[in-house]
């Protein structure tokens, strides 16, 4: 009797974790391993005893840390756009300018009838 199911896919968990670090989607990871998303989900469930989404949430954190570190370093090295962006994100800065107009006194409007 022939064996049913997907071919035996060997997951290098170091590579798999790196794909998660750079925020690859489930579909992209499946493409990398040349298999279906269901296969990846089943392998993670079998090998790591959790759903792919749970495993991904844990592993993507390192990628976010690396990205944050790089952005901060760019800002500290003098990147004006990165300084502006980080200021908006973390310091509550914005490009908005509020203009307040205060009017005092009376306004007189006269209608002048024009002769035909």
C-alpha positions, 0 to 999 in steps of 0.5 A, spaced: 500 500 500 502 506 498 504 511 503 499 517 503 500 524 505 505 529 503 513 527 501 517 527 507 520 535 508 526 536 512 525 543 516 532 546 518 529 550 524 535 555 524 533 557 517 525 556 519 526 561 525 530 566 520 524 566 515 520 568 521 525 573 524 524 577 517 517 576 517 515 571 512 508 569 511 506 562 512 505 562 504 512 565 503 515 559 508 511 554 505 514 556 498 521 556 501 520 549 503 516 547 496 510 545 500 503 547 502 501 551 508 497 545 511 504 541 511 508 547 514 502 548 520 502 540 521 510 540 521 510 545 526 504 542 530 507 536 530 515 538 532 513 544 536 507 542 539 503 549 538 500 552 532 504 556 527 501 562 529 504 561 536 510 559 534 511 565 529 509 570 534 515 568 538 520 568 533 518 574 529 520 578 536 528 577 534 526 580 527 523 586 530 528 587 535 533 587 529 529 592 525 528 597 531 536 596 533 537 598 525 532 604 525 535 607 532 542 606 529 540 610 523 537 615 527 543 616 531 548 616 525 544 622 523 539 620 518 534 626 519 528 622 516 529 616 521 530 621 527 523 624 524 519 618 524 522 615 531 520 622 534 513 621 531 513 614 534 516 614 540 515 622 542 508 624 540 511 629 535 507 630 529 507 635 523 500 638 525 500 645 526 494 648 530 492 655 528 487 658 533 483 664 531 480 669 536 476 674 533 474 680 538 469 686 536 463 687 532 462 685 525 458 690 521 455 687 514 451 692 510 448 691 503 448 696 498 442 696 493 445 698 487 440 702 482 438 699 476 
